[in-house]
Amino acid sequence: MKRYTFRKLINDIHLWLGIISGIVLFIVCLTGTILAFETELILLFDKQDYYSEKTGEPLSFEEIILALEADNNVVKDFIYFKDENQNLQFTLLTNEEAISGKPARGRSVQINPFTGEEIELIGKTKSFIHTVEELHRVLLLDQKIGRPIVGVCTIIFIILCFSGLLLWMPKKIKQFIKWKFWKQGFSLKMKANWKRVNYDIHNTFGFYALVPMLLMGLTGLLWSFQWYYDGLEIVLGDKLGKSRFDVSLPLKTDHDKIPTINYTALLYKTDSILPGENVATRVTLPLKPNESVMIRKKRDGFFTYDAADKLQFDPYANVLISKSLFKDEKIGGKIASLIRGIHVGSFAGIFIKIIYFLSCLIATSLPITGTIIWFNKMKKSN
């Protein structure tokens, strides 16, 4: 009788947890592959919602805001992009919401930068992406049912990553120094029979995608378990996705009216303080007297972090009163700011996003190749 070894135990854990969670992990990883390029897909296939044909010079922000606020609206904030043909995104409050002083999400609208007209959204791709997100997060089930199912399977996925790594390693430590091990561990034997090729695809590609898969899994638990969310905030010492909690600063002034803002001067100062081409700049306006204007700028670049630098201005004097740069934050604060980007792969430019996309494809294939390995072993034992 063969001795039941630690490696055999790890193999059995890897096998049975993979079988138990295989269908759910296949769905979650497949939808994750699509969501890796969520923004790009929406902008490509719903282009009519987000881009307008140039019909002249862009209108000034003052002109657009004046027109929007003439119709019982108050502009809470707006975003403009590096491509002048990309529509401006405004968040509008009703006069009642603005006066109440209570937090309000408002209504998001796309505005043609050349005519100032609101774009009537068709959004078929965005609707499809929303369905994919629901499938990814809760399997299209009620949240109370779907979230824990996906969460438990995500924990299993993390265990599978670590157990797979242990199985990938050689049985004996001394084999680490042998070229044969590294050659086998990092390559596919394409001239071998299909069973061996399938095994190598599962084993080798799984190792290549290990780090992104772990990052996806460890951050994915945030959407399933509140205790995990709260615990990670304690560990990092900061609020996750903390830009959502940014607010305008109160000013030490005594004005009874909201100022008329000189956007040209303000944004010129912003570019002089934060040089470099922007991918998106959000301008948050004061809703009552004696509040700052907050400007958050994301910069463009192949490896640029998906995080904004933040400036606060006194709009009465166009004077900078606060500057918060992403590069100056502590490591915990940086991770907290980038947490969603770390999950979907958008945290450091298009190159990382491509790596995540390929890793998601590999993760999607693992339940399939793993099941084939299991069937082959079952046939061999019979």
C-alpha positions, 0 to 999 in steps of 0.5 A: 500500500502506497504511503499517503504523502503531503504532496498527495494531500495537496493534489487531492485538495486541488482536485476536489476543490477544483471540481466543486467550484469549476463551473462558477470559476469558469463563469467568473473568469470568463466574464472577467476576461470581458470586463478587463476591457470594459471601458474600451468596449463601451467607448468603441461600440457605444461611440455615438454616446461618447464622441461628437463630430467637430462642428466648430470650436468647443464651447467654453465651460462657462457657456455650457454651465450657464445653459445647463443651470438655466433649466432648474439644474445645478452643476455639481461637477464635470469631466473633460478628456484629452480628446476634444471630440469626446463628450463632456460628462456633467453631474447635475443636481436639482436646485432642491438637492443643491440647497438641501446640503445633503449628499446627492449622487445627481444625474450624469449627462453627456454633453456635446462640447461643440453645441452644448446639447445633451446626448440621448444615450443608446448604450446597448454595449453598456447595458450588456456590460452591466449584465456581464458585471452582474453575472461576474459578481452574483451569477445573476442571482439575488445578491444575498445568494450570489455574493456568498457563492462567488465569495466562497468560490473565490476563496477556493480559487485562491487556495487552488492558486497556492496548491497549484504552485506547490504541485508545480514545484519539484518533489525534491528541493535539489531539483530546483538547481537542475535545468531539466526542471526549469525547462519542463516547468516553463515550456509546453511539449507540443510534440507529445500526445494531446493528454500531455499537451493539455497537462502542460497547458494547465500546469505551465500557463497556470504558473505564468498567470499566478500573480495576476490571478492571486491579485484578482482573487484577493481583491475580488473578495471585497465585493463578497464579504463586508468583514474582508472589506473592513479588515483590508481598510484596517490593514491599509490604514485608509479608505478603499477607493478613497477618491469617492470621499473627496470633498471641497474644503471650507474657506476662511472667508466671509462671502454670501454668494457662490463666485463666478469662476474663471475656468480658463485661468483656473485650468491653466494654473492646474496644468502649470502645477500638474504638467503633462497631458491629461487623460481625464480631469474632474472639476468639482464646483462649490455648491454654497459660498466659501467652498473651494473648487476641487480639481482631480487630474489623471495623467496619460501614459503607457505605465501611468497609475490610474489615480488622480492628483488633487488640487483645491483652489480658492475660487474667489481669488484663484489661489491654490490652497491645497495640493495632494499628489498620488506619488506622495501617499503612503503605500497603504494609501496608494493601494487603497486608491488603486484597489478597483484597478488592481482587481480589473487590471487598470491600475497601471496602464494598458500593458498591465491590462493586457497581462490581466486579459491574458491571465483571465483567459488562462484562468478561464481555461484552467477548469476545463484543462483540469477536468480533462486531466481528472477524466484521463486519470479516472480512465487510467485507474479503471 
